[in-house]
Amino acid sequence: MGLNALDFLIIGIYLIGVTAFGLHFRSRDRSLKTYFLADRNLPWWAISLSIVAAETSTLTIISIPGLAYDTNFSFLQLVFGYLLGRAIISFILLPHYFRGDLFTAYQLMDRRFGPRLRSLTAGLFLITRAAAEGVRVFAVAIVVGIALSGMLSGFSSFDRDLAAITVVTALTLIYTFEGGMTAVIWTDVVQMFIYIAGTMIGVFTILQRSPGDWSSTLSLAMSWGTSHMFDFGFHFWKTYTFWSGLIGGAFLTTASHGTDQLIVQRLLAAKNEAQSKLALLSSGVFVFFQFSLFLLIGALLRVFYGWSGHTPHVGTSDRIFPNFIVTQMPHGLSGLLIAAILAAAMSNLSAALNSLSSSSMIDFLFRLKPRFTDTQRVSLSRIATIVWGLVLFGLAILARWRGGRVIEVGLSIASVAYGALLGVFLLGVLTKKANERGAMVGFFVGFVLNLYIWLFTKVPFTWYVLIGSLVTFTVGYTSSLAFPQPQPTESESSHA
């Protein structure tokens, strides 16, 4: 059926509207605290929804339904680990972040160990976050490429992908550049409501178009999704089991939400530690609901196409939901669903741009050259936002040549670094004998091991963070005992 003028009008209104909404938060306040932390004056619920939006991207919305379409709801086992990880962060890491005036997660490494480890952890964040974000931005091209396949049939698939990535990156960059963290968080809130509402409309549309009644369709979908959903056997080589989900998911979330500037920056924007904990823990409830909704979409599509007997030939299962939107949904609603998916893409991209800019400026440039005025610092931070926008654009183009389900590719890339990051953070907050020299040795060993596992073994990504963090912690602690050195006095300053 394809999209028509009404669909494109709705998409255009959304793109223009959300960009204008973000620009509304332009501020004359030329301080880094305002640009990167929204002056620490945001309500906990907005931060909570922003956390959910920041960890949700286009690849989540299209790949999770595809995963349920191919298999079942077994991915939900990983989400239980996400909930446990949030509790661990609240009690172990957050208290340390709120001792002092920190802007980035890696200032904690400076305060505990020294500047070399701060540079090492911040540098790894910049590289791996940019790489993983390139995959996420590319996921936009999957959706828009399908949406525009009829309208731009004379263009190559690369040209369509290039146009999609360009439009989304450019518009997101505009309001992130101007409004900083305040614009990012409030647009995140709006965009989350848009993509959740759009996804729920998708559920009702599938139910409406299915040959059976709603009750029987839902019953079949739930039967499909929950069949063999829990696997309590310890199968190390299987990606989704209860134990890999609970343990691996807990370590993954402790790393992604406790050491990754993308999320830590939001936690630091809260008014105080109590509100930061409330935002983080409540976000787990939203995430559980959200992933359940995305998985339900995939199971419903399995039932729908099973009844119709006309399974579309779309290549990977990542394309099954976008294909349904374009070919089966009524005009107007299909445009709304495409806009909802773009909302998830833009909210995630804006979070990445702001966090990459904050870490590159505060952990590197301003630490090495501290004599800039506040006005100069904000101007340079905005320039860094543009530079990172161009970098992510280029990485997204490169990502189109890598295969696999995009959700698992993105998680795998991030997990390779998260093991080493979490290991040194745990060394810093759980031990007093670990030193910078030992922590750096552990960091390198943990990271190289995870890189080897990712490239040359079939170990599922769900175990990467657990393996990397345990190796980093053990080697780092042992090396610290073997090669002792005087410890820096822990101060409450941020060494910004």
N, C-alpha and C positions, 0 to 999 in steps of 0.2 A: 504493500500500500504506500509506504514512504511518507515523508513529512510534506505538509503543504504550507501555504503562506501563513495560515493561522499559527501553526506550530513555530515557524521561524519568527513570527511577530512576538510570541510569548517568550521565546529564548532571547530575542533582542531586548525586550523590555526588562527581563531579569538581569542581563549582563550590564545594561546601562544603569538600571536601578541600584544594583548592589555596589557598583563602582561609585555612583553618586552618594550613596549612603556612607560608604567608607570615607569618601572625601569630606563628609560633614564633620568628621572628627579631627580635621586639621587644627593644630594648636600653635599659638604664638610662643608658648613656653619652650624655650630652647635648651632644656635640660635633658641629660641622658636618662634620668629617673622617669621622666614623662615619656620619652620616646621608646624606651625599652621595657619599662615596668608599669606604664599607665599611672604613674605617680602613686602606686600602691593604694589605689582608692576605688577598687572594683568590688562589687558584691560577690560572695562566694559562689552563688548559683551561676553567675555569668562565667566565672572562671571554670566551674565544673563543666558547663556545656561547651566551653571553648576547648577544654582538654579532650572531650569526646570528639569534637569536630576536628581537632588537630591530629588525632590518631586515626581519623577516618578519611579515606581518599577515594578517588574514583575506582581504584583497583579493589577497594573493599566492597563497594556497592556492586561491582560487576563480577568480581571473582568469587566472592562468598556464595552468591546464588549458584554460580557455575559449579562450585565445589559440592554443594548439596544436590545439584542436578546429577552429578556424576556418582556421588557416593551416598551420604546421609548427613545427619547432624553431628557427626563425630568431632567436627571442629569445635563444638561447644565445650568439649572437655578442656580445651586450651583456655577458654574464657573463664572457667573456674579458677585456673591458675592466675589469670589477670586480677581477679578479686583478692586472692591471697597476697599477691605481690604488692597491691596498694596498701594493705594493712602493714606489711613489712616496712615499706617506705615511711609510713606515718610514724612509726615508733623508732626506727633506726636512723634514717637519713634526715628527715625534715627538721628535727630539733637542731641539728648542726647547721643547716642552711639559714636558720633564723638567729644564729649567734653572729651578729655583725651585719654590715650593710652590703650584702652580696648582690651582684648583678648576674653572674653566671655560675654554673655548677662547678666549674674548674678552678674558681678562686678558692674553693674549699681545699683543693689539692695543694695550692700554693701555701695556704695557711697551715696545713698539716705537714707537708713534706718539703715544699720549696718550688721555685719557679720552673725548674726543668720539667718536673712531672706535670705541672700545670700546662706547660706548652705542649707536652706530649699528648695528654688526654684531650685537650682542646683541639689540637691538630687532627687527631684521629676522628673526633666528632665531625669536624668540618669535611673531611674526606668522605667518610662513610655516610653521613647524612646527605651530602650532595649526591652521592652515587645512588642511594636508595630513593631519594626524591626524584631523580631523573626517571626511574622506573615508574613512579607514581604519576608524574606529569605525562609520561607517554601513554598511560592508561586512558587519558582524555581522548587521545587520537583514536582509540578503538571505538569509543562511543560515537564521536563526531564523524569518524570515517564511515560508519554504518549509516548514520543519519543523513549524510550528504552524498551517499553512493548514487542515489538516483539523480539528484540535482546536479552533481558534478561528475557525471558518468564519463565525461571526456577527459577528466584529469586522472593522473596516476594516483595510486594509493599513497605514495610518498608525498605528493602535493597536497592531498587532503589532510594527511597527518601533520604536515608542516603548518598548514593554515590553522588547524585546531590548536596545536601547541602554541603558536604565535599569539592568537587572540586571547587565550586564557592567561598566558604568562604576562602579556602586556597589560591587560586590565587589572590583574591582581597586583602587579608591580606598582601601578598608579596609586591605589589607595594605601598600600603598605608603605610606599615611599613617603607619602604625605602625612598619614595619620599615626604611624608607628603602632605600638602595642594596643593603644586604645581602639583604634580603627580595626585592628586585627581581631580583637576579642569580641567586640560588638557585632562585627560582620559574621564572625564565627557563629554567634548565637542565632542570628537571623538565618544563616545558611543551614544550620543544623535543623531548624524547624522546617525549612523548605525541603531538604532531602528526606527527612523522616515522613513528612506529609506526602511527598511524592511517592515514596516507597509504599506507604499504606494504600494510596490510590492504586498502585500497581497490583497489590494483593486483591483488592476488591474487583479490579478489572479482570484479572485471571479467573476469579470465582464466577464473575458474571458471564464470561465467554465460554466457560467449561460446559460440556453437554449435560453433566449431572447437576443435582442441586448442591447448594453450598455445603450442606452438612456432609454429604457423601464425598465431595471433593476434598474438603478439609480432612476428613477421616482418612482417606487414601494417602493424602500428602503427609499427614502425621505418622501414619503407619510406615510409609517409605522412609521418612526422615529419622524416626526413632528406632527403626530396625537396626540392631547391632550398633546403636549409638555409643554405648559404653563398652569399652574393652578393658577389663580389669586384669588381663594377662600382661606379664612384663615382656613385651616384644620390643627389644631395643631398636630394631631396624624399622619398626613401623612408626609412621609419622604421628598419627593421632591415637593415643591410648589414654586411659584415665591417668596413668602415672606420668607419662610424658607431658600430658596437658596440665595436671596439677603442679607437678614439680618444675617441669620445663617452663610452663607458662608463668609460674611465680617468679622464677629467675629472670625470664625475659622481661616481664613487666617491671620488676625491681630495677633492672638496668635501664629500660626505655623511659620509665617515668621518674627514676631516681638519679640517673647520671646523664641523660640526654638533655641538652639545653632546650630542645624543642618543647618539652613538657615542664622541665624545671623552671624555665623562665616564667611560665604561667603561675606556678606555685609560689614563686618569689614575688609575684604581683599582688598577692593577697594582702589584706590589711595586717594580719598577724598569723602566727603559727596555727592557732585553733581554726581560723577560717580556711587556711591552706589545707589542713587535714580534712575538714568538712568537704571542701571542693573535690579533693582527690578521692575520698571514699565514696561520695555520692556519684561521682563520674562512673564508678564501677557498676552501679545499678543501671545507669543509662546505657552503658556499653553492653551489658548482658541482654537488655531488652532489644537493643539495636541489632546485635548479631543474630539473635533469635529471629528477628523480623527478616533479615537478609537471607538466612537459611530457609525460612518458610517459603520465600519467593522461589528459591531453587526447587524445592520439593513440589510446589504447586505447578511449576512449569513442567516438571517431569510427568505429573499426572495429566496436565493439559495436552502435551504433545503425545503422550501415550494413548489418550482417547482419540485424538485427531488422526493418529497414524501417519502424520506428516512431519517427522522430525527434521528441522531445518539443517542444511549442511553449511555450517558456519565456521568450520575449523575447530578451534579450541572452545571449551565450554565457557570461557570468559565472555564470549560473544552472544551467548544464548539469551540473556536478559535484554541487552541492547537491541538484539534482533526482534524480540517480542514487542518491545516498545515501538519500534519503527513500523513493523509490519502488521501488528494485531490490535494496537490500541487506537481508540477514536482520535481523530484530529483534535488538537487542543490539549487533550490529556497527554498525548505522546510528546508534544512540545514541553509540557510542564515536567514530565519525567526526565527529559534530556536536560532541562534547566536544573532539576534537582541534582542530577549527577554532576553537572558543572559546578553546582554550589559546593559539593563535597570536595571537588578538585581545588577550587579557589581557596576554600578555608584552610585546607592542608598546605597549599603552596604558600599562602601568606604567612602561616606559622613558620614554615621553613625559612623563608626569606628573612624574617625578623630575627630568628634565632641564629642563623648563620652570620648575619650582620653583627649582632651583639657580641658573639664569641670572637669573631675575627678582629673586631675593634678593641674590645675590652681586654681580652686575653692576650692580644698580641700588640697592636699598634699603640694603644694608649698606655700600655704597661712599659713598652720600650721607649716611647716618646711622650712623657706625661705633661708636657708644657702647653698643650693645646687649651684654649679657652672652651667653656661649655658650648658656646655657639659654634665654634669650629668643630667640636666633637660631634655635635648633632649633624652638621653638614657633611662631615666625613662618613658618618654612619649611614646617611641617606645615599651617598655615593656607593658605599659598600653594598647597600640593598640592590642597587641597579646592577652592580657587577655580578652579584650572586644570581640575580635574575637571568643574566646572560649565560652564566655557567650552567644553571639548571636547564635552560633552553637547549644548550648544546648537548648535555647529558641525556635529555629526553629523546633527542634525535638518535643518539647512539643506542639507546635502550630498545629501539624498535627492532634491532637485529638480534636481540637475545630472546630465546624461546622460553617455554614453561608458563605455568599459571602465574600471572603477575603478582598475586598476593603472596605466593610462596617465594618468588624471586626477591621481592622487596624485603620480606621478613628474613630471608637467608642472608642478604647483604648486611642488614643492620645487625643481625645476631653475631656475625663474625667479629665485629668490634665490641659489641656489648659485653662479651665474656671478660675481656681484658679490662674494660672500663669498670665494670662492677667489682671485679677482683681487687683493683687498687683502691676503690672507694671503701670497700669493706675492710681492707687493711688499715685505712686511715681512721675509720670510726670505731672499729672493734678491737684494735690493738694499740699498744703504746710503744712496743719495741721495734715495730717496723720502721725502716728509714727510707729515704728517697732512693738511695742506691739500690737497695734490695727490691723496693717496689718497682723500679724501672726494669730490673732484670725479670721479675715476675711478669710484668706487663708485656715485654717483648716475647717471652716464652709462651704466654697464654694466647697472644694474638697470632703468632706464627703457627701455633698448633691448630687454632680454629681455622686459619686460612688453609692449612693443609687438609683438614677434615672437609671443608667446604668444596675444595677443588678436586680432591683425589679419593674421597670415600663416599659411601652411600649413607652415612649417618644422617638421620633427619635433622632439620634445622631446629626442631624443638629441644634438642639436647645441647646445642652449641653454647648457649650462655652458661648453663650449669657446668659443662666441661671447662670452658675457658676461665670462668671465675674461680672455680676450685683450684685449677692449675696455677693461675696467677696468684691467688692468695697463698697457696702452699709454697710455691717457689719463692715468692716475694718475702714471706715471713722467714723461711729458712735462709735465704740469702742475706737478710738483714741481720740475723744472728751470726752468720759466718763473716760478714763484713760490716761491723758496727761503725757508726759515725755519729757525731754530735747531732742532736735533734734541734731544729729551730724552735724558738719559743712560740707557742701558739698564741696569737693575738686575735683580737676581735675585728681587726681591720680587714678590708677586702683586697688590698693590694691592687686596686683597680688600675 
